[in-house]
Amino acid sequence: MKNLVIVESPSKSKTIEKYLGKDYEVVSSKGHIRDLATKGKDGLGIDVENNFTPTYVIAKGKKDVVNDLKKHVAACDKVYLATDPDREGEAISWHLANELDQDIDAVNRVVFNEITHDAVIEAFKHPRKIDINLVKSQETRRMLDRIIGFKLSKLLKNKIKSKSAGRVQSVALKLIVEKEKEIRAFVPEEYWTIDALFKEDGKEFKASLSKIDDEKAKISSKEEADKILKELDGPFILSSIKKQVRKKDPKLPFITSTMQQEASTKLGFSAKKTMSVAQRLYEGVELANGFEGIITYMRTDSTRLSNVFIASAKDHIAKEYGSEYVGFYKVKNDASSQDAHEAIRPANLANHPDKIKQYLTNDEYKLYKLIYARALASLMASAKLNTITYNLIQKDYEFVANGSQLAFDGYLKVYADYETTKDVLLPELVQDQAYDAVNVLSDQHFTEPPLRYSEARLIKEMEELGIGRPSTYSTIIDTIQARGYVELKKPTASAKTKVFFPTEQGELTTAKLDEFFSSIINVQYTAQMEDELDLIAEGKEDNIAALQTFWAKFDPLVNDAYEKMEKIKPEEVGEKCPECGNELVYRNGRYGRFISCSNFPTCKYTRKIEIDKPKAVAEPTGKMCPKCGSELLKRKSRFNTFFLGCSAYPKCQYMETLDGVTIEPKKKTTKKRGKK
């Protein structure tokens, strides 16, 4: 009996086939095979008036894949659908079943959270039906994104020349624009601090003014600071000594968003790069014994760990570091967490990062080491610090000196590369004794404006606000940059971290969406939509009713915006048209910006903008070519659009869009010459 297993990614196929044995053939769908059509009213591919009935078509570049899958299905006895263990994967399985004429109610859906021998074999012992509620949730999300994206993008292109809008991308842009407004409106306030410097037993330490007349010290001017300095005269009395042991608890294991944040701050990885590298670690790398997935599924919002992993990790910790290093299992999931699978962790603790380093690229090693350390540290004991606080008093002024020393490293034994503690040692002082300060100094400061969003801060904000899903954050960040709405750059030459600045077009886009769609494009409504999608996934809400409620609110807003939103005039060049005498203006076309007559279409005069453009440099992406394994590079086409192309070109001619859709190269045609 021949069994066919269909997975999403080609790189998984060989590994899974090796685990399952000769009676199984494993092939790949290479992601989604179907998408909403772009025909019908407004090109939505959705019959809004007929209960939001979708029309699906084979995705661009996937006809050959589908035809090949049909041949494999015809030659086998049973088909298993083993796409990714999330809503997107469930929807892909549903589309495959429909397109390949498989029974939707068949018990042929297989789900595993890690690509290891035991996990795969166990999963095939417990196949299930396709979860139609998960499919409905994904389909509803896709339809909402299509309706909002298509209708708002068309409106904004027509009215203000913006390239696109989206259900979540426009809210992410709004966050960045509003942060910039806060920064511009910020008025810095002056404040002063006063420190007393001491030296006892050869040790220097500093005590800072904390209270004046038992109230929190607040010094707003140099005059106030100078007055205090004059009054501080004579020795300081040590009024109290407080010694205690403070615990520093380990953080929870990674979910998608926290992995993206930590990889950004600790490794300097973009969200897109983090997800690309994590995908390779999940799908499998070639180790000494062949291909093996070395982390669990990297799209998750649950901090849950399996009992098997917890037991093996605690045993590993006790053997490697001692029983005193074994901690307690902690889990904390938000109410919106799907909890469909585990946190991100190593699939096998025996694969220590340094042990398998030779099989990994530098980026793979860095991210795997971080994931490995975080998962292990989450099950280790808290670090302990001996802390000491001295309160020194002179007249009505109270100064505080704080010291700390690491007493037990605990989880820092494995996580010290990413989270360090610095000892601040204080000399041994005696309570009620007087101590003379070596010096007392004042220092001027100004309050700082809010920080702009870095990638890590934006992801954290979106997660806390409940907008979007962790698996979509990197795509959202890419999109708002590609559309020219934001720039990611260093705020100063000396800054280490790049932050988001909205462009003029980004601010205009947000302003117009606020003016006409504030009830839809906002944090609260977008988060509410995510909650509705969760309820649909759980079978607790009807997806058609949710779409109808949304449409009843959205459609009148679009009609009103078309009627009332002012259309911006093209920018004038400052020259008259040589053919008709009207003003020349700048326009954007298929091949980029050009100059045209403002009297178009009556006058069709056009000309190119003559500028010296630097040659576009291909950007590394960290994403691997599914055809040959080389790195994909971000390239610019002759139409001023971006795509991903294989770095091994022309030997390998694989290309795909920024959204991951395969681009089929045009076939060259040769003309046949007749005989003379």
N, C-alpha and C positions, 0 to 999 in steps of 0.2 A: 504494500500500500504506500503510495507516494503522497506526502503532505506538503502543501505549499504554505510558506509563512511570508507575509508581506509586512515589512517595516518601513519607516520613513527614510532613513539615511543609508546610503550605500556602504558607509564605513562600518555599520553594525552587522551587515549581512554575513560576512565570513566568520566573525566571532560567534554569532548565534548558531550558524549552521554547524560549526565545529562542535558546539556543546550538544546539539540535538541529534547529530549522527546522520547516517546515510539515508534514512527514510524521510528526511526533511530537506527541502530546497528553500532557501531564504533569498528573497528578492526585495528590491526597494521601489517605493513609489516616488522617491525624491521629493518628499513634502506633499503639499496639496496637489490633487490632480484636477479638481474642479473649483470654479469660482462663480460668483454672480455674473450674469451676462451684462453687457453694457447697451442693451437695446430696450425698447419700450419707452414709456413716458419718462422724460428727463434722463434716459439712459441708465436708470437705476437697476434694471434687471429684477424689479420687484413690482408686482401688481398690487398697488396700495389699496385699490378699490375692491379687490377680491381677497380680503383677509390676509393681505401682505404675502401673497403667494410668490415665492422666489423662482426665478428661472436660472438654472445652472448650466454652464458650458464647460467643456474641457479647457483647462487653463492654458495660456499661451506657452507654447514650447513643450506641451505634455502629450501631444497626440501619439507620438512614437512610444512614449513610456506606457500609455494606456493600451495601445495595440500589443505591445510586448507582454504586458501583464495578462491580457486576455488569452494569449497563446499559452502562457504558463498555467493559467487556471484550467484551460481545456485539457491539459496533459496531466492533471493531478486528480486525486480522489477526494481530498479535503483541503479547505482553505482556512488558514488562521490569520487573523488581523492583529498584529502586534505593534501598532503605532504607539506613540508616546503616551505616558500615563497622565494626561490632563485633558481639559475640554477640547483643546485644539486637536490633540491626538484622537480623541473620541470622534470628533467630526470627520477627520480624515478617514477613519475606519468606516464610518457611515457612508461617505462619498464613494469609497472603494467598493463597498457592498452593493450600492446602487448601480454603479457603472459596470461592475463585473458580474451583475445578475446573481448576486448571492442573497440568500434568505436573511432579511434584516433581523429576524427572531432566532437565527441559528446561534448555538452556544459555541462561538468561535472567536470571541474577543479575548486576547491574552494581554495581561498587564504585568510588567515588572519594573521595579524601582532602581535596579542596578543590573548592569550587564556582566554578571558573573555566572559561573556554571551552576551553582546551587540555586541562585535566584531564578534563572531562566527555566531550569528543569522543574522547579517547584511551581512556577507560574503556569506551565503547560499542563500540570495536573489539575488546575482549577480554572478552566476557561469559563467565560460568562457570556451573556448576551450584550449587545451594544446598549449602553445606557442612553436611552433616547432623551432623557431630561438634560443630560450634559450636552447632547447634540443641539437641543432646542436653545439652550443658553448660549452656546457658541454661535448658532445661526442668528439669534436675536442681536447679539453683539455685532456681528458682521453686517446685518441689515441697518442697525442704528448708525454704524460707522459709514456705511455706503450712503444712506440718506443725508446725514449731516454733512459728510465730506463732499459729496457731489453737489448738493444744492447750495451750500454756503460757498464752496470754492468757485462755482459758476458765478454767483452773485458778486463776490469780491473781485474776481478777475474783471468782470464787466464794469464795476463801479470804481474801484480804487487800484486796480492792477496788481492785487496781491495774488500769489500763486495758488494758495490753498488754505483751507480751514479744516478742523477736525474736532471730533467730540472730546478727545483728551488733549491733543496737541495744542488746541487753542486755549485750554485752561492752563496748561504748562507755560505757554507764552505769557498769559495774563499774570501768572505769579512773578515772572521775571520783570515784566513791565511795571507792575505795582511795587516791586522791591526798588526799582530804579527811581520811581516817584518818591518813595520814602527817603531815599538817600539824598535826592535833590532838595527835599523839603526840610531835611535835617539841619538844625542849628546847633553847633557844638557849644557845650557849656564848660566853663573853666572850673577846675577844682584842684585842690592842693593836698599833698600828703606830707606827713612829718615822720621821720625815722630817727630813732636814737641808736647810735652805734656803741657797742660794748666790746671789751676784751678782758676775758677772765681765764686764767690758767693756760694762757697761750692760744686760746680759741676766740676768734672774732664772731660776733653774732649781732643780729639786727632785731630791734623791737619797733613795731609800728603803732602810731597813735590810733586807738580804736574808739575811745569814748571820752567825752567832755561832760562833766557833771552827770555821769551815768547815762548820758544820751549818746547815740551813735555820732561819731565825729563827722562834721561836714564843714569843710573850709572852702570858701568860694572865691577868695581873692588873696593877693600877695599881702595886702594890709592885714588881713585876718591871720595869715600864716606868720608874719613878722611879729605880730602882737603876742602870739602863743610862744614863739621862740624866745622873746624877751622874758616871758613869765617862767619859762623852764630854767630854773637855776638851782643847782645843788644835786644831791644824790637821789636815786630812784629806790623806792622800797619794794622788795619782792613780796607782794601781797598774797599770792597763791601759786601753788604748783599742782598741776593736774597731769597725772601719768595714766595712760590707758593703752590697751591693745586694740587696735582697729583692724577690722577684717576688710580685705579687698576681694570681692567675689568675682569668679570667672564669668565671662559673658556666655550667652546661650550659643548653641551651634548656629551655623549660617543658614539663613533663608536667602532667596535670590537677591532681595534688596540690600540686606546687610553685607552679603558677599560683594556686591557691586560697590557699596560705599567703602568697605575696608580695602578692597583691591585698588580703589581710586586713591585713598589717602596713604596707604602703606606701600603700594607697588607702582603707583602712577599710571594705572591702567584706565582707559576709558571704559564706560559701561559696555559698549559694543565689543571691545576687545576682550573684556572679562567673560562675556557670554560665549564668544567664539572659542576661547581657549577652554572654558568649562565644558562646552559641547564636545570637544575632542576628548577630554578626560573621561567624560561619561560614555561616549560611544566606543572608546577603546584605543589603547596604544599597544604597540608591539613590545612585549616584555620577553624575558628569556624563554618562557613557555608558550609564546604566541600572543595573539591579541586578547586584551582583557580590559573591560571598563574599570577604571580605578576610583571613580567617585559615583555617588548615587545621583539620581535625576536632579538637574540643576535649576529646574523651574518649580519652585515650591514656596509656599508661605506658611509652612508649619515647622515648628522647632522640635517636633516629636522625633525621638530616636527609637529604633526597634529594641526589644528586650534582648535579642541575640547580640546586637552590637554593644549594648550597655554592659552585658555580662563579660563579653570578650575584652572591652576597653578597660573595665575595672581590674580584670585579671592582669592585663598588660601593664597597667599603671603600678599595681602592687609589685609585680615582678621586676619592672624596670627601675622604679623609684622608691618603693617601700610602701607599706600599708598606710602610713600616715598621709600619703599623697592622694589617696582615694577619696573622692568627694561624693556628692549626692546628685541624683538625676533631677534636673529641673526642666519644666516645660512651660512656655507661656505663649499661647496663641491668641491673636485678636479674634473678636467675634466674627469678623469677615473671613477668617482663615478657612481655606477649603479643607485642610488637613487630609488631603487625598493620599499623601505619601510623606516620607520622612524629611527631616532637615538634610542639608547637603553635608555629606560625610565621606570619608574614605570607604570604599567597598570592602577592603581587606587591610586590617592594621599591619599585616605582615609586609605589605608594600610600603615600607618606610621611605619617605622622600629621598633620603641620601642613598638608600639601597638601590632604587630604580632610576636615579638621576641620569645615568648614562643613556637611558631609553627615551628621555624627555627632552623637548626643546627647552631653552632657557625660560621662556614665558610659561610653558607648561609646568616646569619644575617650581617656579616661584608661586604660581597659583595653587598647585597641589600641596606644596609645603604649608601654605597659609590655611587651606581647608583642613588638612590633616591636624595641624596644631590647634586650630580652633575647636574642632570636634573633640579631640582628646582633652583639651584644657577644660571644656565645659563639664566634664565628669571628674575633675580633680578638686582637691581641697582648696579653700580660700587661702590667699596669701595673708600673712599677719605682719602688722607694723607696730613697733613700740613707739608711741607718740608721747610727746611732753609739751605742755603749754605753760609758759611763765607769764604772769601778769605783774607788771611793774608800774607803780603809782608815784606820781609827784604832784602834789597839790590836788587839783581837780582833774588831772589828766591821767588816763589809763593807757598803757602801752602793752602790746601783746607780742611775744616771741614764740614761734612754733617750730618744733623739731620732730623728726621721724627717722626711724631706722628699721630696715627690713629684718624681721625676726625669723620668718619662715616663708620661703618663696612659693610654696604651694603650686598653683597652676602656672605660675610664671616660670617654672622649671622648663615648660615646653613652649610658653608663649612670650618669653622675654624679648624675642626679636621684634615683636610688634607692640609691646606694652611694657614700658620700663618704669621703675621707681628710682627716685634719687634720694639718697640719704641726706638729711639736714641735721647735722650733729650740734647739740648745744652742750656747753660745759655744765658741770654739776653745781647748782647754786643752792643757797640756804634760805628758807623762808624767813621773812621779816628782817632780813639783812639788807643793808644799804649798798647800792652799787653806783659808781660814778660812770657817766657816759663819756666815751672818748670824744664824741661829737654828736650834735643834733642838727639834722638837715631838713630843709623843706624842698619840695619839688612840685613844679607846675605840671598839670595835665589838662587834657580836653577830652570830653566824651567823644566816642567814635560813632560814626553812622552805622546803620545795620550792614552786615556783610552781604555782598552779592552772592548769588547762588553759584557754587562750584557744581560739578556733576554730582558729587557725593551728597552735597547739601540739598540739591534739587530732588534727587531720588528719595532722600529721607523725608523731605517735606511732602512729596506726592504720596508716599507710603502712609505717613501719619494722617494725611487728609483723606485717604481712602479713594484716590482717583487713579484710574488705570490699574493695571496689574504689573507685578514685578517683571514678568517676562516681556512686557511691552515698553519698559522705561527706556532701554537703549535705542529702540526704533523711534520713539517720540523725540528724544534728544537729537538724534540724527536728522529727523525731518525738519524740526524748527531751524536747524542750521542750514540744511540744504535749501530751504525756501527763502533764505536770506533775511529771516526775522530776528535772529540773534547772532552774536559773534562770541566765540569762546576764546578769551585771551587774558594775558596777565594784566592786572590793573596798574602795576608799576614795573619798571625794569628789574627791580630787586625782588619782586614777589615770586614765590615758588609755585603757587597754585593758580591755574587759569579759572576765570569766572565768566559768567554770562552777562553780556551787555546787549540790550535790545537795540535794533537798528531803527532808523526812521520809519521804514516800512512796517516793522514789527509793532511799533507803537501806534501807527495809524490803523493797522489791522485790529489791534486790541480795542482801540477807541471806537471804531465802527461796530465791532461786535458787542461792546458794552452798550452802545447807543440803541441798538436794535434787537439784541439777543441776550440781554443781561439775565433773563429768567431761565435761559437754557445753558449758556456758556458761563458757568460759574462752578465753584468748588462744591457747593452743597448739592446742586442738582446732579452733577457728574458722579459724586459719591453715592447719591441716592440710586442712580442707575446701576452702579456696581452692586448695591444691595439687592436690587430687583433681579439682576442676572444671577446672583447667588440663590435667590428664592426659586427662580425658574429651574436652576440646576438641581435643586432639592425636590422639585415637583410640587412646590407650595404656591406657585403663581403661574397663571396662564400667560404664555409668551405673546399670543396674539392680542390679548387685552392690554398688555404692557405697551405693545407697539401702537395700538389704537389711541391709548391715552397720550402717548408722546406725540403722535402725529396731530392730534387735535390741538395741541399746544404749539407745535412747531410750524405747521403750514401757514397759519395766519401771519406769523412773524415774518416769514420769508416774503409773502405777498406784500406786506406793509413796507418791508425794506426795499423791495424793487421799486415801489412807488415813491418813497420818500428819501432814500439815501442819495445824496448828491454825488454825481459822477465827476471825478476829478479830471481837469483838463490836462492834456499832455504838456510836458515841459517845453517851453519855447527855446529855440537855438539862438535867436537874436539875429537872424538873417531872413531876408525875403526870398520867396520861391523864384528862381530864375525863369520859370515858365508862366506863372500867373500872378506873381506879386504878393500872394498871401504869405503869412508867417510860416516858417519851417519849424517843425517840432520833432522831438525825439519819440520814437516808438519802439516797442519790443516785439520782435518777430520770432519765427521758428529758428532762425540762425543767429539770434542775439539782437542787440540794440542797433537801430539804424535811424537815419534822418528821412523825414517824409513831409509832404505838404499838408498843412492843416486843413486844406480844402479837399482832402481825399474823401470820397472816391471820384469827385468831379475832376480833380487834378491828380495824376498818378506819379508825380515826380518823386523819386527816392534816390538816396545815395548812401554809401557806406560811411561809417565813422572811421576816419583814418587815425589809428593809434598803434603804437608799438607795444604789442602784447608779449610778455615773457612766456616762454614755452611752458606749458603745463607739466608739472612733475607728478608722476604717479605716486600715490600715497599707499604705504603698507596698511593692511587691515587686520592682520592676525588671523584671517579666515582662510581655510584651506580649500583648494580646488577639489570638487568631488570627483573630477575626471582623472586627474593625475597626481593630486596630493601637494602640488606646489602652492605657494601663497597667492591669494587673490589681491590685486592692486586696484585702488580706486582711480579710475581714469576719466578724462573728459573727452566727450565725442566732438565731432565737427559741428554738431548741432547745439553745442554749449550745454549739454546734459551730462550727467555723471552715470557711470556704470562700473561694475567690477569685472576685471579681466584677468586671466591667468598670467602670472609672471613668466611662465614658460613659453609665451607667445613668440614666434608663430608655430612652434612645435605643437603646443596645445592651444586651441582656439576657443576654449570654454569662456562664456560670458554670462553675466546675470545682472538684473536690475538691483538697485539698492535695497529693494524689498525681498530679494532672494529668488525672483522669477527668472528661470533660464531664458537666455536670448539665443535663438537659433541663428547662426551665421548665414548670410545670404549665399545661395549657391551661384557660382559663376556659370553663365551660359555661353556656349560657343556657337557661333553661326556656321552652319554647314555651307560650304561653297560648292556650287554646281560645276560639272565638267565643262570645260570650254569646247 
